[in-house]
Amino acid sequence: MTETIFSKDILKDKVAFITGGGTGITGGVARAFAEHGANLAITSRKEENLSAMKKAVEAFGGECFTVSADVRDYAAVENAIAKTVEHYGKIDIVVNGAAGNFLCSADQLSANGFGTVVDIDTKGTFNVCRAAFEELKKSKGQILNISATLHYLATPMQIHVSAAKAGVDAITRNLSVEWGRYGIRVNGIAPGPIEDTEGMKRLLPEQFKEMIVKKIPLRRFGRIADIENAALFLTSDAASYVNGVTLVVDGGQWLLGTSLA
Ligand code: COA
């Protein structure tokens, strides 16, 4: 449950289409949107992630439509968007959270390994934005892209993800400029190290946690709720003049250049 900071009807009657919405940070954002009145459409490659989130959302009386799709496959994305519109009649908010990640040094990474992550994160984000454009134009909707801070400096073992997320940030800026005229806002969130996520478990070995946390200005790791609250702010009318921004939610971590890898 998200801490009660925002009014519970802040996203009432909005339809949110969320990729990677079954688990992790984006799963938290999906659940928080539903808790604040949004009707969800979530997609993931894995059916089991979708059914678990659907059950959790319906348990508190929320609406959760599920459709599996691989964001790398434009036809599958188009189909997921069409099914969502068939189900709810519109889309107001798109959240691009689907991502791929693993640690690998540049000299060990294959071309396909690099390309796979860029395809999921960068091309996947473009695919979903592009396929949702006509619907967002109708609803004067908005896009929220989940990015990272890895590429602000340089993060060893993460050349593929750094390049992919730099591309996502470029998409956020470009679309905010190109689609602003239609009333579509495009923003992003760059989370820092967030506890209790699959990413953190795999990317930050337990023995380094204590050392890293001392180098975060706020002296704690982020919580999924920190990202949920930023997402609620950016997608709500409170941010109606915020466009083209990637909001860093990392306790100030990247400014100290604390590499997590
Ligand atoms: N280290 C090095 N290379 C890796 C790798 C790793 N840990 N994991 C995948 N790759 C490479 C593969 O070797 C392959 O390249 P190759 O054909 O040259 O050998 C390429 O990436 C594609 O891998 P594959 O497993 O076929 O792709 P996929 O589409 O099934 O899955 C990921 C790709 C990135 C999604 C997969 O690594 C994964 O499932 N990760 C966990 C889920 C995840 O990342 N969630 C996001 C949390 S932040």
Residues whose N, C-alpha, C, O or C-beta is under 5 A from the ligand:
A	BS01	COA	A99 G100 N101 F102 L103 C104 S110 N112 G113 T116 G199
